[in-house]
């Protein structure tokens, strides 16, 4: 008896951003069920997997790289993923996350945790990941294969890109915004 072909392994990741791109992913509604038949979601904010797996076929990464933790995670994701998708404007350009870039990290931490704290005024050392000096888009840290623009991108555009990738085709989305 022939073993059934393995479905492509797909991951979704949320770095420094608002999760709006994942909300657009859910806006695919019943089309999510159709895609689920064609892929195995092996890592996601909604999957209880603690470590990013090996041999992922497609990873959709939303958010900018704003902390040392984001940078380390993204390096692991790139190393273990065949096709990396930069999902949404924060991942593509660092968008709203980059609003902090004109300010020094120490000034931001002081304002948030000391000047505006109502209780326990101290800068946390363990619970807050070390911020990088600047928030940057994914492609400034690793190679990216597909860019999906939008804040957030439309469910239709995300569906189209995932469908194309699952069929082994590289999507053409140049000059298209959703």
TAMO-V486094 format. One record per residue. N is the residue number from 1. RES is the residue in three letters. SS is DSSP state (hx for helix, st for strand, lp for the rest). Layout:
n	res	ss
N	RES	SS
N	RES	SS
This chain:
n	res	ss
1	UNK	lp
2	UNK	lp
3	UNK	lp
4	UNK	lp
5	UNK	lp
6	UNK	lp
7	UNK	lp
8	UNK	st
9	UNK	st
10	UNK	st
11	UNK	st
12	UNK	st
13	UNK	st
14	UNK	st
15	UNK	lp
16	UNK	st
17	UNK	lp
18	UNK	lp
19	UNK	lp
20	UNK	hx
21	UNK	hx
22	UNK	hx
23	UNK	hx
24	UNK	hx
25	UNK	hx
26	UNK	hx
27	UNK	lp
28	UNK	lp
29	UNK	lp
30	UNK	lp
31	UNK	hx
32	UNK	hx
33	UNK	hx
34	UNK	hx
35	UNK	hx
36	UNK	hx
37	UNK	lp
38	UNK	lp
39	UNK	st
40	UNK	st
41	UNK	st
42	UNK	st
43	UNK	st
44	UNK	lp
45	UNK	lp
46	UNK	lp
47	UNK	lp
48	UNK	lp
49	UNK	lp
50	UNK	lp
51	UNK	lp
52	UNK	lp
53	UNK	lp
54	UNK	lp
55	UNK	lp
56	UNK	st
57	UNK	st
58	UNK	st
59	UNK	st
60	UNK	st
61	UNK	st
62	UNK	st
63	UNK	lp
64	UNK	st
65	UNK	st
66	UNK	st
67	UNK	st
68	UNK	hx
69	UNK	hx
70	UNK	hx
71	UNK	hx
72	UNK	hx
73	UNK	hx
74	UNK	hx
75	UNK	hx
76	UNK	hx
77	UNK	hx
78	UNK	hx
79	UNK	hx
80	UNK	hx
81	UNK	st
82	UNK	st
83	UNK	st
84	UNK	st
85	UNK	st
86	UNK	st
87	UNK	st
88	UNK	lp
89	UNK	hx
90	UNK	hx
91	UNK	hx
92	UNK	hx
93	UNK	hx
94	UNK	lp
95	UNK	hx
96	UNK	hx
97	UNK	hx
98	UNK	hx
99	UNK	hx
100	UNK	hx
101	UNK	lp
102	UNK	lp
103	UNK	lp
104	UNK	lp
105	UNK	hx
106	UNK	hx
107	UNK	hx
108	UNK	hx
109	UNK	hx
110	UNK	hx
111	UNK	hx
112	UNK	hx
113	UNK	hx
114	UNK	hx
115	UNK	hx
116	UNK	lp
117	UNK	lp
118	UNK	lp
119	UNK	lp
120	UNK	lp
121	UNK	lp
122	UNK	lp
123	UNK	lp
124	UNK	lp
125	UNK	lp
126	UNK	lp
127	UNK	lp
128	UNK	lp
129	UNK	lp
130	UNK	lp
131	UNK	st
132	UNK	st
133	UNK	st
134	UNK	st
135	UNK	st
136	UNK	st
137	UNK	lp
138	UNK	hx
139	UNK	hx
140	UNK	hx
141	UNK	lp
142	UNK	lp
143	UNK	lp
144	UNK	lp
145	UNK	lp
146	UNK	st
147	UNK	st
148	UNK	st
149	UNK	lp
150	UNK	lp
151	UNK	lp
152	UNK	lp
153	UNK	lp
154	UNK	lp
155	UNK	hx
156	UNK	hx
157	UNK	hx
158	UNK	hx
159	UNK	hx
160	UNK	hx
161	UNK	hx
162	UNK	hx
163	UNK	hx
164	UNK	hx
165	UNK	hx
166	UNK	hx
167	UNK	lp
168	UNK	lp
169	UNK	lp
170	UNK	lp
171	UNK	lp
172	UNK	lp
173	UNK	lp
174	UNK	lp
175	UNK	lp
176	UNK	lp
177	UNK	lp
178	UNK	lp
